[in-house]
Amino acid sequence: MQRQAMHSLAWQEMLELPEIEWDLCHAALLIAARFDAHVDVRQALLTLDELALPLVGQCNTGADTIARLELLNDYFAVQLGFHGDTQDFYQPDNSFLHKVIERRSGIPLSLSLIYLRLARAIGLDAYGIGFPGHFLVGVANGSQQRVIDPFNAAQQLPRDELMARLRNHAATDVDERMLRKALRPITPRAILVRMLRNLKQIYMEKQDVENALACIEMILSLLPESPDELRDRGMIYQHIEYAQGAVADLKRYLELMPDSDERGVIEAVIQSLDTQASPLH
């Protein structure tokens, strides 16, 4: 319990910092610690630093971006053996960074966070890309952009492959403008929200209400006025018979989304709960 309180305080302290100063691997470990009481956040960060040391030693200080990138890709996928988990993709361990470090296996987002940390250790201008359906990493090379898929052996993806992937996720025809938009850097806040929503979906499908609610609480600490999360928390509150909280969240959802297609359903839920709203004890 003491360790969880410490991790909760560390999360709040991070949120008070300018977003540009957030350490994403530290944040991801704090997320993992919310669901696994045995996480040693400090040790996991030390392990990441230790993983970077041989890479830094192999990197020629005069090497250009392409040479550094090729070195990193080999180090990440071959020497360290990080790879995507294609056997049990939707298990929570694939989002828990300490488990990904230990198993050398994860999902695109968790693997990308480790890749980004290593990239920055050798001076690459790397950033996350919230590509639809599959998180990627971008590396700036002058005015050009290299796109890497840490999930698939740190492969560098050509433009036609990226366009094909985008077409698979788009409801309409895609063009170069849409691809450029999909390849923009994603903010640290959006990265953490994406990680938490991945976990939330896993727990919702498992009908693990307690952990799904914990994911929503962490998302709302990042996006306090997220309509979707307020709606989902309200519905979970209804499920656990916390009527007062459910009504408050669902009313706020309708204030934020007055034209929601779900308005009639939500209003009916609120009406049924209003008569029984009482504090949670």
Secondary structure, 3 states (H helix, E strand, C coil): CHHHHHHHHHHHHHHHCCHHHCCHHHHHHHHHHHHCCCCCHHHHHHHHHHHHHHHHHHCCCCCCHHHHHHHHHHHHHHHCCCEECCCCCCCHHHCCHHHHHHHCEECHHHHHHHHHHHHHHCCCCEEEECCCCCCEEEEEECCEEEEEECCCCCEECCHHHHHHHHHHHCCCCCCHHHHHHHCCECCHHHHHHHHHHHHHHHHHHCCCHHHHHHHHHHHHHHCCCCHHHHHHHHHHHHHCCCHHHHHHHHHHHHHHCCCCCCHHHHHHHHHHHHCCCCCCC
